[in-house]
Amino acid sequence: MQRCQGLVGHVFVHQRTHAESVRDDHSGLASVEGLRIHDLRHSFASFLVNGGRSLYEVQQILGHSDPKVTMRYAHLSTKALQEAANAASVIVGQQKAA
């Protein structure tokens, strides 16, 4: 996947100058106290992971070279964690039945 070099108007780009221009262009659209563009990257990553996308996919989309960074970005919901635990119990149950 290529980095988004030279693309203007994208929210999740890799160059600081583009992120600042997006913030400046859209600063009046929503006045959420203390909200930063960087916060939206965390939400974006979490939505993707909780929606079933792999950490590798999210890593590539966000342009992280280290998967540990992506793991800090992607916050799993309680529901997603419960579903993962339930899937493990189903697998164990199937292995016992076999």
C-alpha positions as CSV (number, residue, x, y, z in Angstrom):
1,M,0.0,0.0,0.0
2,Q,1.4,3.4,-0.9
3,R,1.6,6.3,1.5
4,C,-0.8,9.2,0.7
5,Q,1.9,11.6,-0.5
6,G,0.6,14.8,-2.2
7,L,-3.0,14.1,-1.5
8,V,-4.9,17.0,-0.1
9,G,-8.2,16.7,1.8
10,H,-7.6,13.3,3.3
11,V,-7.9,13.1,7.1
12,F,-5.5,10.2,7.7
13,V,-2.4,11.2,5.9
14,H,1.2,10.7,6.8
15,Q,2.7,14.1,6.4
16,R,2.2,16.6,9.2
17,T,1.7,19.5,6.8
18,H,-1.4,17.8,5.3
19,A,-2.9,17.0,8.7
20,E,-2.5,20.7,9.7
21,S,-4.1,21.9,6.5
22,V,-7.1,19.6,7.1
23,R,-7.4,20.9,10.7
24,D,-7.2,24.5,9.5
25,D,-9.7,23.9,6.7
26,H,-12.3,22.1,8.9
27,S,-11.7,23.7,12.3
28,G,-15.1,25.5,12.2
29,L,-17.2,22.4,11.4
30,A,-17.2,21.0,14.9
31,S,-16.2,22.7,18.1
32,V,-15.4,19.8,20.4
33,E,-13.3,21.0,23.2
34,G,-9.8,19.4,23.2
35,L,-10.4,17.2,20.1
36,R,-7.4,16.7,17.9
37,I,-7.1,15.1,14.4
38,H,-4.8,12.6,16.1
39,D,-7.7,11.5,18.4
40,L,-9.7,10.6,15.3
41,R,-6.9,8.3,14.1
42,H,-7.4,6.3,17.3
43,S,-11.2,6.2,16.8
44,F,-10.7,5.2,13.2
45,A,-8.4,2.3,14.1
46,S,-10.7,1.1,16.8
47,F,-13.7,1.2,14.5
48,L,-11.8,-0.9,11.9
49,V,-10.6,-3.5,14.4
50,N,-13.9,-3.8,16.2
51,G,-15.5,-4.2,12.7
52,G,-13.4,-7.2,12.0
53,R,-10.4,-5.8,10.1
54,S,-7.0,-7.2,11.0
55,L,-4.3,-5.3,12.9
56,Y,-2.1,-5.7,9.8
57,E,-4.7,-4.0,7.6
58,V,-5.1,-1.1,10.1
59,Q,-1.3,-0.9,10.4
60,Q,-1.0,-0.5,6.6
61,I,-3.9,2.1,6.4
62,L,-2.4,4.2,9.1
63,G,1.1,3.9,7.8
64,H,2.7,2.5,10.9
65,S,6.0,0.7,10.4
66,D,5.8,-1.0,13.8
67,P,2.7,-3.1,14.6
68,K,3.1,-2.3,18.3
69,V,2.0,1.3,17.5
70,T,-1.1,0.0,15.8
71,M,-1.9,-2.1,18.8
72,R,-1.9,1.1,21.0
73,Y,-4.2,2.8,18.5
74,A,-6.8,0.0,18.2
75,H,-8.9,-0.3,21.3
76,L,-11.0,-3.4,21.4
77,S,-14.5,-3.0,22.7
78,T,-15.8,-5.2,25.5
79,K,-18.2,-6.8,23.0
80,A,-15.4,-7.7,20.6
81,L,-13.4,-9.3,23.5
82,Q,-16.4,-11.2,24.7
83,E,-17.1,-12.5,21.1
84,A,-13.4,-13.6,20.9
85,A,-13.7,-15.5,24.2
86,N,-16.9,-17.1,23.2
87,A,-15.4,-18.2,19.9
88,A,-12.6,-19.9,21.8
89,S,-15.1,-21.8,24.0
90,V,-17.0,-23.0,20.9
91,I,-13.7,-24.3,19.4
92,V,-12.8,-26.1,22.6
93,G,-16.3,-27.6,22.7
94,Q,-16.0,-28.8,19.1
95,Q,-12.6,-30.4,19.9
96,K,-14.1,-32.3,22.9
97,A,-17.0,-33.6,20.8
98,A,-14.6,-34.9,18.1
